[in-house]
Amino acid sequence: MLTLLNLLSAVALLVWGTHIVRTGIMRVYGADLRRVLSHSIEKKPLAFVAGIGVTALVQSSNATTLLVTSFVAQNLVGLTPALVVVLGADVGTAIMARILTFDLSWLSPLFIFFGVVFFLGRKQTRAGQLGRTSIGLGLILLALQLIVTAAKPITQAAGVQVLFSTLTGDIVLDALIGAIFAIVSYSSLAAVLLTATLSATGVISFKVALCLVIGANLGSGLLAMLSASKTNAAGRRVALGSLLFKTIGMVLILPFVNQLADQLDKLPINDEELVIFFHVFYNLIRCIVMVPFASAMANLCTRLISDDVVDDQKVRARHLDSSALDTPALALVNAAREALRMGDVLEQMLESFHKVMHGNLQEERQVQRLDDDVDTLYTAIKLYLAQMQKEELAEEESRRWGEIIEMSLNLEQAGDIIERMCVDVAGKSLTARRAFSAEGLQELETLQTQLISNLRLSLSVFLSHDLNSAKRLRRAKHRFRILIRRYSHAHVDRLHQQNVQSIETSSLHLGLLGDMKRLNSLFSAVAYTVLDQPDDERELD
């Protein structure tokens, strides 16, 4: 029992090591890897090589598939080149399995020692994240040693031998078990490495090992399908194409496994090496052969998965790509882009408010719908940022995280204020048949126009962190407050002159002035965030 627990813990350590390497690489080079993929997809050979290279770095074909799926889901790339990248990713993970089986055990303590030093010493820096990656590589190498050590006593256990002997008959069942193991371990790489080790120690036969490797490839395709289940139709098509490619490969090779095992077993190479070489050449040949059929597969997947039915009346978050969460810099950019969309919706609300002031009651419903859209985007941004491990962010990323949260909250509160302003105008002025005085209406229109201008400048400052623009926004805020004061005094003067329209709409008019003042403060808050930054941080921006 203890031996089995040791084996399971070694497998868990292997999976954890690959996870640490993947997240470390994505945090440091994630944006660059995405750029490489996006720039390499126009030509099939480049797309294929890019898939190999990115997967070799992140230690996971599933991670590469998720990256490409996010591109397709956002309509940044076509389905055909995305499928070519995924085929390259399958080759990349096979190559990494070959590299990791070399005798690199002496590197394990070095990787872990220096990784811990850099990670703990400079955790929130680029060097710290590279240290995290070094720890992961050390754990992978250590886990492989532990698996070999733990697997040896298993070969001598009669019960275990009986258990594994059940895997010697049905090639389809063996392949499905390999797929299940890849899903459970969340890594086809881990499944293949363990299979090679079990084969080398005699726990399983060579033929069973080949079936498990083929099944592990299928398991990675199923993992991609599960991971892409929450994306749109375009994203799901990538995962489906990858799964179908793997299924076709499995169907074509499984009938010949017995003959293939007999021929390979004659080679003067130990079983562990043979399993790894089979994995490499199986994926290499399969993927190269299937690259020309990427277009046909894309057409098939398009027919199998129809486009999503989009409700044009409701806004949806477009840029909050969950696969980017391993790359904080990119995830923050996505959240910022969504916050800018909130600003665009607010501008529409202010324009609709202008129409409400001129007697268009139908625009009140439009404002209420737009405020619901603002709330939807705010909730999506908030939940997206909540998934990020804030304590692991670099100082600059942590500051930007807070800015996006603050900006989104301010815009959400602004949306509520504009909605209330429209309800007040509709209820206290239009329905009661009370009109603003000509001077009062002109003043409100001037303020509304200035609010739109300040909102646009606010979004620009939020995006660029430009110091001069921040100063302009601060000056605009002060000028707006002076204008509010002047118009308040002008309204009181009209009351003194017994202006009937001003008297009837006095409370509404003054309430709108107060609401507009609060809106302007919410829009201008980002200026102080930029101006309060230390000079060295502004230079980094």
N, C-alpha and C positions, 0 to 999 in steps of 0.2 A: 504493500500500500504506500509506504514511504517513497519507494522508487517511482511509482506512478505519479505521486504528488510532485516529486522533483522534476519529472519530465514535463508535467503540465506547467509548472512554474517557469521552467526554461523556455517553453513555447510562449507563455505569456510575456516573458522578458524579451523575446525576439520580436513579438508584435509591438510591444511598447517601444522598443528601440527604433523600429521602422517608423512608428508614429512620431517620435521625437525628431528624427532626422527630417521627416517630411515637413513638420511644422516649423522647425528651425530654418530650413532652406526657404520655405514659403515666406517667412517673416522677413528674411534678409533680401532674397532675390525674387520674391513672388511677382512683383510688378514687372521686373525685367523678363522673367520667364513668360509671363502673359504677352509682353511685347514681342518676344521672339516668336511665340506661336502665332500671334496675329499677323506678323509680317512675313511669315513663311508659308502661309496657306495657299498662296496664289498658284504655286506650282507643286504638283504631286510629289516629286522627289524631295523638294525642300520640306514639304509638310511631313513626309515620312521620317526624314532625318531629324526634324525638330521634335517629333513625338518620341523618338529614341533618346535624344539628348535630355529633354526635360524629365522623362521618366527615370533616366539614370541618376539624375540629381535628387529627385524627390522620393525615390525608392518605391514608387507605387504607380502602376498603370491606372489604378482607379482614381488617383488624385489628378493625373493628366486628363483623364476622361471627364472629370468634373469641371476642370478648367475649360475644356473645349465645349462642353455642354452649356456652360454659362455664356460663352460667346454666341453660340447658335441661338440660345434662348433670348438674347438681347438683339438678335438680328444683325450681329456684327460680322459674322462669317456665314458662308453657305454650308449646307449639310454635307455635300460631297467632300470638300477638302477636310472638314472636321472628321469624317470617317477615316480618311487617309492618316490623319494625325493619330487617331486611336489605334490604327493598325501598327504604326510605328511605336506607339507606347507599349504594345504587347511584346515587341522585340526588345525594347529597352529594359523591361522588367526581367526578361530572360537573361540578358547580358549581365545585369546586376547579380542575378543568382549565381552565374558562373564566377564572377569576381569574388563574391563573398565566401565561396567554398575554397578559395586558396588558403594556405596555411598562414593566416595573418594574426594568429593568436597573440603574438608578441606585441602587436599594436594596441590590443584592447586596453591594458592598463595605462598606456600613454594617452590614448584618446580620452579615457575617462578622467585621468588626473588633470590634464591641461584643460579639458572641457569644464570641469568643476571650478577650477581656478578662474577662468575667464567669465563663466556664467555667474558665479557668486560675486566676483569682484566688480564686474561691469554689466550687471544684469540688463539694464535698460538701454544698452548700446548695441551697435552692430556687432562688435566683438563678442559681447555677451551672448547674442543669438547664435553666432558661429560656434561659441563654446557649447551651447545647447546641442547643436548638430554633432559636435565632436563626442559628446556624451552618448548620443544615440548610436553613433557608429561603434563606439566601444562596447555598448550594451549588446549590439547585434553580434559582434564577434565573440563576446563572452557567452551569450546565449547559445551560440552554435557549439562551443566547447561543452557547455553544460548538457546540451541535448545528447551529444555523443557519449558523455560520461553516464548520463541517466539511462540511455537506451541499452547499454551493454548488459546490465543485469536482467533486463526484460527478456533478452533472448534465452535466458536460462530458466525463466518462469514458465511452468507447464500451462498454467491457466491463460497467460497472455498469449502463448504460442497457439493455443486452441482458438482464442479470440481472433487473432490475425489470420489463422488458417481459413476462416470463413470468407476471406477476401480473395481466394484463389480460383473461384469458379466462374462467376458472372462478370464479364468485362464491363457491361453497362452499369451494374450495381457498383462495381469498384469506381467507375468514373463519377457516378453520382455521389459516392462517399467523399471523393476528392473535392467535388464542388461544394458539398456541405462544409467540409473542413475549411475551405477558403473563405466561405461566408462567415463561419464562426470566428475564425481568426482575423477576419476583415483584411486579409492580405493573401493574394495568390503567391506572392514571393515567400512568405512564411510557410505556406503549405508545401511549396516545392522544396524548400530547403530542408524541412523536416522529413519529407518523403525520401529525399536523397540520403539523409542520415539513417533513417530506419532501414533503407535498402542496404546501405553499407554494413550495418551491424547484423544483417540477416533476419531482422524481425519480419520483413515482408519480402516476397519474391520479386524478382526484377520485372516480371510481367505486370504484377499488381502495381509496382511503382510507376510504370509507364501509364497505366490506366488512371492512377491517382493524379499524375501530372496533367494529363488531358482534362480530367475533371476539374482540377484547380483552375485551369484556364476558363472553363465554362463558369465556374463559381465567381471569377472576377467580373464576368459579363452580367451575372445576376446581381452582384453587388452594385454595379453601375446602374442597373435598372431600378433597384431599390433607392439609390441615392438620388436619381433623377425623377422619382415619382411625383415630387412636389413642384417640378418646373413646368413650363408650358409645353405645348405640343411639340414645338421645334426642338426643345431640349430633350424631350423623351425619345425623339426619333434617333438622336445620336446614340443613346444607350441601347435602343432596340437594334440599331444597325450593328453595334459592337457585339451584342449577344448573338445575333443571327450569324455573323461571321465566325464566331467561336463555335456555335452549334454545327455549322456546316463543316468546319474543320474536324470536329469530333466525330461526326457521322462518317466522314470520308476515311478516317484513319483507324477507328476502332475495329472494323472487321479484319484489319491486317495486323493487329497488335501481336498475336501469337507468332506469326512468321517474323515480324520485325524484332521481337524480343529474342527469338532464336538466333537471328543473324547478328544482332548487336552483341549477344552474349559470347560470341566467338572472338570478339575483338580483345586484344590484350590490355584491357582497361578495367579498373575496378568498377563495381556497380554504382557507387556514388558518382563517379565521374561520368559514367554512361548516362545516368538519369539526368544530370545537368546538361550534358551535351545534347541529349534528346530534346530537352526542353528548349534549348536555344535554337536548334535546327528545325524543330517542329514549328515554332512560332515564326522563324525567319522565312521558311519556305511557304508556310500558310499565308502569311501577310503579304509577301511579295506577289504571290499568285493572285491574291484577292484585290490588290490595289487597282488593277484595271476595271474591276467590277464595282468600284465605289459608287459610280454614277447610277448604275442599275439598282444597287442596294438603297441609295438615297430615294429613288423613285418608289421602290417597294415600301420603304418605311413611311413615305409621305402618304401612300394610299392606305396603309394599315392604321396610321394615327392621323385622324382628321384634325383640322385646325380648331383651336378653342373658340367657343362662342363667347364673344366679348360684349359685355354690357357697356355701351358707350355712355350711359348716364352716370356711371360710377367710375371714379378715378382709382387707379391701382398703382402701387409702388412699382417702378420700372427698373431701378438701378440697384436695389438691395440684394445683391448676389451673395447667397450664403456661402458659396465656395471661396469667396474672397476673404472670409473671416480669418483665415490663416495668414493673410497678408494685411496687417493693420493699416498700413499706409493706403492700400487700395480700398479697403473697406471704409475707411474714413472719407475717401474721395466719393465713394458711392453714396454714403449718407449725406454728404454735403450737396451732391447733385440733387438728391431728393428734397433737401431743405430748400434749394433754389426753386424747385417745382412748387413748394408751398408758397413761396413769394409770388410766383406767377399767378397762382389761384387767388391770392389776396389782391393783386392788382385788378383782376377781373371783378372781385367783390366791390372794390372801390368804384370801379366804372359803373357797376350796376346800382350802387348807392346813389350815384349822380342821377341816374334815370329815375330812381324812386323819388328823389327830391323834386323832380319835374312831373310827378303825378303818375308814373307807370307802376301800378300796383303789382303787375305780373312779375316784375323784377325782384320783388320781395322773396318769392319762392325760389328764384334763381340764386339769390344770396344765401338762403338757407341750405340749398343743395351744395353750393360751393363751400360753405362752412363745414358741412359734413365731410367733404373731400379733404379739407384741411385737417380735420380731426383724424381721418383715416391715415393720411400721410404721416402725421405726427406720431400716431400710435405705432405705425410700421417702423419709423426711424428709431423710436424709443426702444422697441423690442429688439431691433437689429443691433443697436449699440450695446444693449444689455447682454448680448451673447459674447461680446468681446471680453477677454480677461484683462481688465483694466490695470491690474497690478503688474502685468507683464509688458505693458506698453512703455515705449521710450518716453522721456519727459516731454518732448515736443508733441508726440502722438497723444499723450494723455491730456495735454493742454487743448489740442484740437478737438479731442473727444468732448471735453467740457464745453467748448465753444459751439459745437454743433447741437448739443443738448440744449444749451441756453438759447440759441437762435431759434431752434424749432419750437421751444416753449413760448418764446416771445411772439412768434408768428401765430401759434395756435391761440394765444390769448387775444391777439389782434383780431383774428377771425371772429371770435366771440363778441368782441366789442362792435365790429362792423355789423354783425347780424343784429345785435341789439339796437344799434342806431337805425337800421332799416325798419325794424319792428316799431320803434318809437315814432318815426316819421309817418309810417303807414297808419298807425293807430291814432296818434294825437294830431296829425295834420290832415292827411288825405281823407281818412274815414270821417273825421269830425268836420270836414270841409273848412279847415282853417289854413290859410296860405301864409307863407313867409312874406315879409315885405320885400320889395324889389332890392333894396339895399342889403337886407339880411341874406336873401338868397344868393346875391352876388358874392357876399363875403364867404358863405359856406362853399360855394363853387371854387373860389380862390384857394381856400384851405384844402379842399379835396384834391385839387390839381397839385398843390405843393406836397401833399401827403404821398401821392403817386411818385413824384420826383424823388422824395426822400427815401421811399421804399426801394426804388431802383438803385439809388446810391448806396443804400444799406446793403443790398445784395451784392453789389460790386465790392464793397469793403470786405464783406464776409468771405468772398471768393478769393480776392487778391491780397488782402492784408496790406494794401497800399497806404502808406503813412499820410500822403497828401490828401488822398480821398477821405481818409478818416477825419482829418482836420476839417475838410469841406463839410462833411456830414455833421460834425460838432457845431460848426458855425450855422449850418442850416437849421439845426435844432434850436439854437438860441434865437435866430430870426423868426422861426415859427412861433416860439413862445411870446416874442414881442408882438407878433401879428395877432395872436390870440388875445393878448391884453388890450390891444388897440380896438379890436372888434367887439370885445366885451364892453368897453367904454362907449363905443358907438351905439351899441344896442341900448345901453342905459339912457343915452341921450335921446334915442327915439322914443323910449318909454316916457321920458320927461316931456317930449313934444306931443304926447298923447296919440302916438301912431297906433291905430286900432289893430292892424295886423301884427305889429310887434308885441302889443299887449297880449293878444290871444295866443301867440306862439312863444312867449317869453321863456317859460320853463323848459320847453323843448329846445329852443335855440341855445340857451345857456348850457343845457345838458349836452348837446352836440359839441359845443365848443370844448367842454371838459373831456368828452370822449376822444375828440380829435387830438387834444393835447396828450392824452395817455397813449394814443396810437403813435404819435410822433416820438414819444419817449421810448416806446418799445422798439421802433425802427432804428433809433439812434444809439441804442445800447451797445451795438457791436463796435461803434467808433471808439468807445472808452476801453473795450477789450483790447483793441489794437494799440491804442495810445498808451495803455498801461504796461505793455510788454517791455522788457529790458531791450536795450539797443541791439545786443548781440543776437537775441532771438528774432528780432525783426529782420536782421540781415540774413538769417537762415531762411526766413520765409521768402 
